[in-house]
């Protein structure tokens, strides 16, 4: 799935104003947390394409750790972006408060970070869906590419459609 040229974005994009955060927190060393939050302003969605416009905040208890985009946060956010793109692909209305229509888990992931992304404002993360292939009833495989500047993720993602009786909005699972 290696692509050498930058894919283009579709001419027509639907803008979704969704002010939301994508937060990732972890520690490499005991009692030295690292946190990053992507502050999403909006998504732009087209055929097999999604872009997110956001700012980010970074905090680290590690010595000499400059603010930079963490690949884990970008990977977590990739799932949200792919969900938006696949809603369009499968003809579902996107409702962030509604029931989930499908599940997906990236299983083959290639991350390339030729340089740290230090910018904290006005970032754009782009996602291209290169392929969606049915593998059996209710299951598909997607191949995607994601970029934030020179930062790049390529992934293969199994996608499993949920039956109507399996769909929840998260609140029912917590009960």
LINHUKA-V339260 format. One record per backbone hydrogen bond with DSSP energy under -1.0 kcal/mol. CO is the residue of the C=O (numbers start at 0). NH is the residue of the N-H. If there is no record, write none. Layout:
# LINHUKA-V339260
co = {CO | CO}
nh = {NH | NH}
This chain:
# LINHUKA-V339260
co = {13 | 15 | 17 | 19 | 21 | 23 | 25 | 28 | 32 | 33 | 34 | 35 | 36 | 37 | 38 | 41 | 42 | 43 | 44 | 45 | 47 | 48 | 49 | 50 | 51 | 52 | 52 | 53 | 54 | 56 | 58 | 69 | 70 | 71 | 72 | 73 | 74 | 76 | 77 | 78 | 79 | 80 | 81 | 82 | 83 | 84 | 85 | 86 | 94 | 100 | 102 | 104 | 107 | 109 | 111 | 116 | 119 | 122 | 124 | 125 | 126 | 127 | 130 | 132 | 135 | 137 | 138 | 138 | 139 | 140 | 141 | 142 | 142 | 143 | 144 | 145 | 146 | 147 | 150 | 151 | 152 | 153 | 154 | 155 | 155 | 156 | 157 | 158 | 159 | 162 | 167 | 169 | 170}
nh = {44 | 42 | 19 | 39 | 37 | 35 | 33 | 31 | 60 | 25 | 58 | 23 | 56 | 21 | 54 | 52 | 15 | 50 | 13 | 48 | 128 | 45 | 126 | 43 | 124 | 40 | 41 | 122 | 38 | 36 | 34 | 73 | 74 | 75 | 76 | 77 | 78 | 80 | 81 | 82 | 83 | 84 | 85 | 86 | 87 | 88 | 89 | 91 | 97 | 161 | 159 | 157 | 155 | 153 | 151 | 68 | 55 | 53 | 51 | 146 | 49 | 144 | 142 | 140 | 138 | 160 | 134 | 135 | 158 | 132 | 156 | 129 | 130 | 154 | 127 | 152 | 125 | 150 | 147 | 111 | 145 | 109 | 143 | 106 | 107 | 141 | 104 | 139 | 102 | 165 | 99 | 173 | 174}
